[in-house]
Amino acid sequence: MDGGHTITPTEFYAAGFLFNIKGRAYLQMFKDYSGCGGENLTYNEFKLFIMACLDKQEKYNEDKKKKKQKQPIIGLFSQRNSLLPL
């Protein structure tokens, strides 16, 4: 991020808000994506991280859409029943 063609843990932490990374989870993610356990992420390792984030967000959006489609329409039934005489 500073022109060095690598990303340090500090730089990764500073950009964490872009990926909704909170707390110390960024350290584990940094370790997971730094290939040979290096001190910095290479550009390719960072690209893999970005692609994983995009995949995760896409799956989340699909799951949310499926969940919304499966919800029953309760409002229509309760309104209809309220029109029936007791």
TIBANU-861268 format. One line per 3 residues: for each residue z, x, y of C-alpha. Coordinates in steps of 0.2 Angstrom, whole numbers, padded with zeros to 4 digits. Layout:
// TIBANU-861268
Z,X,Y | ... .
This chain:
// TIBANU-861268
0000,0000,0000 | 0002,0015,0011 | -0014,0023,0007 .
-0008,0033,-0007 | -0017,0023,-0020 | -0001,0019,-0029 .
0013,0007,-0027 | 0031,0013,-0026 | 0046,0002,-0032 .
0051,0000,-0014 | 0033,-0006,-0009 | 0033,-0018,-0024 .
0050,-0025,-0019 | 0044,-0027,-0001 | 0029,-0037,-0007 .
0039,-0047,-0019 | 0040,-0062,-0008 | 0021,-0064,-0010 .
0024,-0067,-0029 | 0041,-0077,-0027 | 0050,-0063,-0036 .
0069,-0064,-0032 | 0084,-0054,-0036 | 0082,-0039,-0047 .
0068,-0047,-0057 | 0056,-0036,-0048 | 0063,-0020,-0056 .
0060,-0027,-0074 | 0042,-0032,-0069 | 0039,-0015,-0061 .
0044,-0007,-0077 | 0034,-0019,-0088 | 0018,-0015,-0078 .
0020,0003,-0075 | 0009,0010,-0090 | 0017,0026,-0095 .
0034,0022,-0087 | 0028,0031,-0072 | 0037,0031,-0055 .
0023,0021,-0047 | 0011,0008,-0051 | -0008,0013,-0051 .
-0021,0002,-0043 | -0026,-0004,-0061 | -0008,-0008,-0066 .
-0006,-0018,-0050 | -0022,-0027,-0054 | -0015,-0032,-0071 .
0001,-0038,-0063 | -0009,-0049,-0050 | -0020,-0056,-0064 .
-0004,-0061,-0074 | 0003,-0069,-0059 | -0013,-0079,-0057 .
-0014,-0084,-0075 | 0005,-0090,-0074 | 0002,-0100,-0059 .
-0014,-0108,-0066 | -0004,-0113,-0082 | 0010,-0120,-0071 .
-0002,-0131,-0061 | -0011,-0137,-0077 | 0006,-0141,-0085 .
0011,-0150,-0069 | -0005,-0160,-0069 | -0003,-0165,-0087 .
0015,-0170,-0084 | 0010,-0181,-0070 | -0004,-0190,-0080 .
0008,-0194,-0094 | 0021,-0203,-0083 | 0021,-0222,-0086 .
0018,-0233,-0071 | 0035,-0241,-0071 | 0033,-0249,-0053 .
0019,-0261,-0058 | 0029,-0268,-0073 | 0045,-0270,-0063 .
0036,-0279,-0049 | 0026,-0290,-0061 | 0042,-0295,-0071 .
0051,-0299,-0054 | 0038,-0313,-0051 | 0042,-0322,-0067 .
0054,-0336,-0066 | 0070,-0334,-0075 .
